[in-house]
Amino acid sequence: MLFVLLVPGLLAFVFGFFAFRSRIKGVYFSIITQALTFAAMLLFFRNETGFGGNNGFTDFKRILGIPITTPSMRVVLCVVTGLVLIAFFVMARAIVQSKYGRVLQAIRDAETRVMFTGYNPIAYKLSIWTLSAVMCGVAGALYVPQVGIINPGEMSPAASIEIAIWAAVGGRATLIGPIVGAFFVNGAKSWFTVAFPEFWLFFLGALFIAVTLFLPDGLVGLVRRKKETRT
């Protein structure tokens, strides 16, 4: 459980330290992270690494001696996941509303101006980048026992694209938006892959294009606009 926090945090800190010091940002930062993830995926596909190769890690049966396949344990894992989601949302909201969060927003909007006012953008970006990696590590640790398997295919670029679609559909520049988008997109995915499996990817692409053109603020922005018109 300790390694769940330490390993992704340490990897993110080392990579972020060199990337942010080199002034890499924007689309170039995204390309580098995707390239490194893809390289890691190819490495983990090799059987010599000792991580199961193409099969990955399978046969997860127990947590602290308790079988994970029982209905009661599945309910517990689902409840724990929900509580962790709420806790991370509250923590993110507290960060955004703090002075630290306001500096992060200023760096996002005008990094050079923030630097000239005496702040060190590298320290702020590195800290929030490492924290986000730790949050992702916790999410992965909760995901694997419920699915029962983890293989290198989970590191494919398609996963990052799908997460970006969650944020776009739910509402960018909001905390609740990606959560709403994740529920909406994955709910649609569950239905489409059963009813129209061959059209799922086309629907996902059409959904992203439609949201970008007609709902730039996502579902959250649509709800807000409806509330404003009523008042």
N, C-alpha and C positions, 0 to 999 in steps of 0.2 A: 504493500500500500504506500510505503514511503517512496519507492521508486516511481510510482505513478506520478508523483509530484516532481521528484528530482530529475528524472531523465529528460522529459520534454522541456522542463525549465532550464536545465543546463545546456541542452542543445540549442534552444532558442537564444539563450544569453550569448553563447559563443558566436553563433551565426550573426545575430543582431549587432553585436559589438563591432565586428569587422565591417558589416554591411553599412551600418549607420555612420561609422567613422569615415567610410569611403564616399559618403554623401549619395548613396544609392537610394532612390526613392521613386515613387510613381509606378509607371508601367514597367520600368526596368527591375524594380524590386519584385513585382509580381512575377515577371518572367524568370528571375533567378530562383525564387522559392519554388515555382512549378518545376523548373529544371532539376533542382536538387531533390525534390520529392519523386520525380520520375526516375532519377538515377538511383535513389534508395529503393524504389519498387523493383527495378531490374536487379539490383544487388540481392534483395531478399528473395527473389524468385530462384536464385541459385541454391542448390541443395548443399553446397559446401559451407554455407553460412551457418548451418545448424538450426535454422528457424523453420524447417519444414518445407522449404521450397514453394512449389505451386500450391501445395495443400495447406500450408500455413500451420497454425496451431488449431488443433481440434480436440474433441473428447473432453470438453470441460464438464465435469460432473458435480463437483462439490465446492462449496465456499465455507471455510471454517468447519469442515466436516458435515455440512448440511447439504443434501442433494439439491441441485438447482433446477431440476426438472419437475419438482412437485408444484402443484397449483399455488400452494401457500407461499413458497419461495419466489415464484414468479410475480405474485402480487406484491411481495415485500420489495423486490427489485424495482418494480414499476413505481411504487410509492417513493422509494429512495431516490429514483431518478427525477420524479416530479419535485421532490423537496430540494434536491440539488439545483434544479433549474430555477426554482423560486429564489433560492439563496443567492445564486449567481446574478439573477436579475436585480435583486435588492442591492447587492454589492455594486453592480455596474451603475445603477441609478445613483447610489451614494457617491461614486467616483465622478460621474458626470456633473453632479451638483456641487462638488467641492472645488476649491481653488485649483487643485491638481487637474481636475477634469476640464476646467475652463482654460488652463494653459494648453492642455492637449488639443482642445478644439481650436485654439488660436494657432497652434502649430499646423494643424490640418489646413486652416484657411490661409495663413500667411507665415510660413516658417521663418523666412528671412527677417521679417519685421519683429518677430518674437526674439530672434537671436540678437538683434540690435538693441532690444530693450533690456538685455542682461541675463536672459534665461539661456540655459543650455539644452537645446532641443534633443541632443543625442541621449542624455540621461532620461528624459521623459519618454522618448520613443522606445528606448531599450527596456525600460521598466514595464511599460504597458504591453509591449511585445512579449516579454517573458511571462507576464501574468496571463495573457491570452493563451500561451502555449500550455501553461499549467491547467487552465480551465479545459482545454481540448484534451489533455491527458486524462483528466477525471471523467470527461464524457466518454472517451474510448474505453476506460476501465469499466464503466457501467454498461456500455454497449455490448462488449464481447460476451459476458456471461449470459445475457438474454438471448443472443443469437446462437451462441455455442461454437462459433468458429471465427477465426480471423486469418485472412491470407493477404499477401502483398497487393492483390487487386484492389483492396480498399484504399490504396495510396494513388490510384489513378487520377489524372487531371479531371475526369468527369465528376468526381466527388466535389472538387473545389468549384466547378461550374454550377453544380446543383445548389451548393450553399449560396453562391452569388444570386441565383434565381430566387431562393427563399427570401433573401433580403430585398430584392427588387419587387417581388410580388407582395410581400408584407408591408414594406415601407422603409425606404432608406432614411438614414439620419434619425432613426428612432430605435429604442431598445426593444419595444414590444413587437415591432414590425417583423424582424426575422423569425420570431417565435410563431407569430400568426402565419407567416409564409411557409414555415416548415410544416405546420399542421395541415395547411391548405394543400400544398404541393404533394406531400406524401399521402394525404387522403385521396387526392385525385389519382396519384400513381397506383395506389392499391386498387382503385376501381377500374382504371383504364387497363392495367396489366391483366385483369381478369376478363373484362368485357371486350376490350379492343387492344390486345397486346401488341399488334403490329403498328398501331397508330400512336403509342405512348410517346415516343421520342418526338414525333411531329407535333403532338399536342404541347409538349414541354417547350419546344422552340417557338411555337405560335403564341403560347402564353407569355413568354419572355418578351417577344416583340410587341404584343398587344399592351402589356403593362408599360413598357418603355415609351410607347407612342401615346397612349391614352390615359395611363394612370402613373405618371412619374412619381407620385408620392405613395403608390401602392394602395393596398386595401385599407390601411390605417388612415391614409390621407383621404380616401373616399368617405370613410365613416365620419371623419372630422368635418368635411365639407357639408355632409348631410345635416350634421348637428348645427353647423353655423347657419344654414339656410332655414332651419326650423326656428332658431332663436331670432 
